[in-house]
Amino acid sequence: MSPTPALLLAIVLGVSAGGQTPPIFHPGAPGAAPRVISAAEAVELSRTGFVAADVRFMQHMIVHHAQAVEMVTLLETRAASPTVRLLGERIAQSQAAEMALMEEWLLARSLPVAAADPHAGHHGINHAPADPDTPLMPGMLSPSQMTALAASSGPAFDRLFLEGMIRHHQGALDMVEALLAGPDTAEDPMLSDFASSITADQSAEILRMQTILSGL
């Protein structure tokens, strides 16, 4: 794992204060030898470092978002309310854009987009075998709930969609909260900004959906 930003910054500041330039070593990949980097490279690494929990968060959030897009696809032919339909279209657009952003973040770091095991290593994710009544991740609809949503239409669909999407958004907020509670997480500026935008945008959408739901 890369040195923490705090450690890299301390090294750089120590170099500046002491007037000397001792070598700064950056650990290589597993099995590779460390290499000497410049003070400028150390500062850059402190700005763009990531830990394993950051990677899992991005990989799992892609899966989480994908279900939201799938739910909106059902809405296109089953919703009765134009307001619900418009809301769903906006959610799908934002979630698709965020999925592209997360994939780009992972690929830019030569990391796999798909987690090796979506059940493993993330706070709150179900570790039990697949079950039709158990959601894969926080807030996601279980397979049986997705089946029920797909089988409904009209006002009944609208209510199930809003109730499910509210839970779905809350699950995303819980995943962000779990990420930020970990050590050295979300120190990458782009990831930090993304986590903040999820909290702001999906909190606002929850309030909007609750208002629409109360009027159905």
URGI-V598861 format. One record per residue. SS is DSSP state (alpha for helix, beta for strand, coil for the rest). PSI is psi in radians with two decimals (NA if undefined). D_CENTER is the distance of its C-alpha to the mean C-alpha in Angstrom with 1 decimal. Layout:
SS&PSI&D_CENTER  SS&PSI&D_CENTER
//
This chain:
coil&2.55&20.7  coil&2.71&21.3  coil&2.60&23.2  coil&2.70&21.3  alpha&-0.67&21.5  alpha&-0.73&24.1  alpha&-0.77&26.2  alpha&-0.74&26.2  alpha&-0.68&27.1  alpha&-0.68&29.9  alpha&-0.81&31.3  alpha&-0.76&31.5  alpha&-0.64&33.0  alpha&-0.70&35.4  alpha&-0.78&36.5  alpha&-0.74&37.2  alpha&-0.62&39.1  alpha&-0.23&41.2  coil&0.10&42.3  coil&2.94&41.8  coil&1.19&39.3  coil&2.68&38.7  coil&2.53&36.3  beta&2.11&32.6  beta&2.31&31.3  beta&2.16&27.8  coil&2.45&27.0  coil&-3.09&26.8  coil&2.83&24.8  coil&2.18&26.0  coil&-0.19&29.7  coil&2.68&30.1  coil&2.61&32.1  coil&2.79&30.8  beta&2.72&31.6  beta&2.31&33.0  beta&2.80&31.0  coil&2.93&32.2  alpha&-0.66&31.4  alpha&-0.72&29.6  alpha&-0.63&27.4  alpha&-0.73&26.6  alpha&-0.73&25.6  alpha&-0.71&23.3  alpha&-0.60&21.7  alpha&-0.41&21.2  alpha&-0.38&19.2  alpha&0.21&17.0  coil&2.77&16.7  coil&2.78&13.8  coil&2.99&14.0  alpha&-0.62&13.1  alpha&-0.57&10.6  alpha&-0.75&8.5  alpha&-0.81&9.1  alpha&-0.69&8.3  alpha&-0.83&4.9  alpha&-0.78&4.4  alpha&-0.77&7.0  alpha&-0.58&6.3  alpha&-0.50&3.6  alpha&-0.79&6.5  alpha&-0.73&8.8  alpha&-0.83&7.8  alpha&-0.65&8.3  alpha&-0.62&11.3  alpha&-0.64&13.0  alpha&-0.73&12.9  alpha&-0.68&14.6  alpha&-0.69&17.0  alpha&-0.70&17.9  alpha&-0.58&18.8  alpha&-0.68&20.9  alpha&-0.66&22.9  alpha&-0.56&23.4  alpha&-0.54&25.2  alpha&-0.08&28.2  alpha&-0.31&28.2  coil&2.58&27.5  coil&-0.58&30.6  coil&2.16&29.4  alpha&-0.58&29.0  alpha&-0.75&26.9  alpha&-0.71&24.4  alpha&-0.78&24.5  alpha&-0.73&23.9  alpha&-0.79&21.0  alpha&-0.70&19.4  alpha&-0.72&20.1  alpha&-0.71&18.3  alpha&-0.79&15.2  alpha&-0.72&15.4  alpha&-0.80&16.0  alpha&-0.68&13.1  alpha&-0.67&10.6  alpha&-0.72&12.5  alpha&-0.69&12.5  alpha&-0.62&8.8  alpha&-0.73&8.7  alpha&-0.70&11.6  alpha&-0.77&10.3  alpha&-0.72&7.5  alpha&-0.73&10.5  alpha&-0.72&12.8  alpha&-0.79&11.1  alpha&-0.82&11.5  alpha&-0.60&14.9  alpha&-0.35&16.2  coil&0.26&16.0  coil&0.70&17.6  coil&2.60&14.8  coil&2.49&14.5  coil&-0.63&11.9  coil&2.37&12.5  coil&2.55&12.4  coil&-0.66&16.0  coil&1.84&15.7  coil&-0.21&12.8  coil&-0.24&14.8  coil&2.46&15.2  coil&0.20&14.1  coil&2.29&11.3  coil&2.24&12.6  coil&-0.12&13.3  coil&2.38&13.1  coil&2.27&16.5  coil&-0.04&18.7  coil&2.84&21.6  coil&2.77&22.8  coil&2.36&21.6  coil&2.36&23.2  coil&-0.31&23.6  coil&0.15&23.2  coil&2.11&20.2  coil&2.63&16.6  coil&-0.67&14.4  coil&2.91&11.5  coil&2.22&11.7  coil&-0.31&12.9  coil&2.63&13.1  coil&2.49&16.7  coil&2.86&18.9  alpha&-0.70&20.9  alpha&-0.60&23.9  alpha&-0.66&22.2  alpha&-0.65&21.1  alpha&-0.75&24.8  alpha&-0.69&26.1  alpha&-0.77&24.1  alpha&-0.46&25.4  alpha&-0.17&28.9  coil&2.94&29.1  coil&2.90&30.1  alpha&-2.62&31.4  alpha&-0.61&30.9  alpha&-0.70&29.8  alpha&-0.78&26.9  alpha&-0.79&26.0  alpha&-0.81&25.9  alpha&-0.69&23.9  alpha&-0.86&21.4  alpha&-0.77&21.0  alpha&-0.75&21.0  alpha&-0.70&18.4  alpha&-0.55&16.0  alpha&-0.81&16.6  alpha&-0.69&15.6  alpha&-0.83&12.5  alpha&-0.71&11.4  alpha&-0.63&12.5  alpha&-0.69&10.5  alpha&-0.70&7.2  alpha&-0.69&9.2  alpha&-0.64&10.3  alpha&-0.68&7.2  alpha&-0.77&6.9  alpha&-0.74&10.6  alpha&-0.70&10.7  alpha&-0.87&8.9  alpha&-0.34&11.3  coil&-0.22&14.1  coil&2.82&14.2  coil&2.32&16.7  coil&0.40&16.2  coil&2.76&12.4  coil&0.60&10.7  coil&-0.27&14.2  coil&2.21&13.4  alpha&-0.74&14.2  alpha&-0.76&11.9  alpha&-0.71&8.7  alpha&-0.78&10.5  alpha&-0.69&11.4  alpha&-0.78&8.1  alpha&-0.70&7.0  alpha&-0.67&10.6  alpha&-0.63&10.6  alpha&-0.81&8.1  alpha&-0.82&10.6  alpha&-0.88&13.5  alpha&-0.80&13.1  alpha&-0.47&12.1  alpha&-0.74&14.7  alpha&-0.70&17.2  alpha&-0.59&16.6  alpha&-0.80&17.1  alpha&-0.70&20.4  alpha&-0.78&21.4  alpha&-0.63&21.0  alpha&-0.67&22.8  alpha&-0.80&25.6  alpha&-0.75&25.9  alpha&-0.68&26.0  alpha&-0.35&28.7  coil&-0.05&30.8  coil&NA&30.8
//
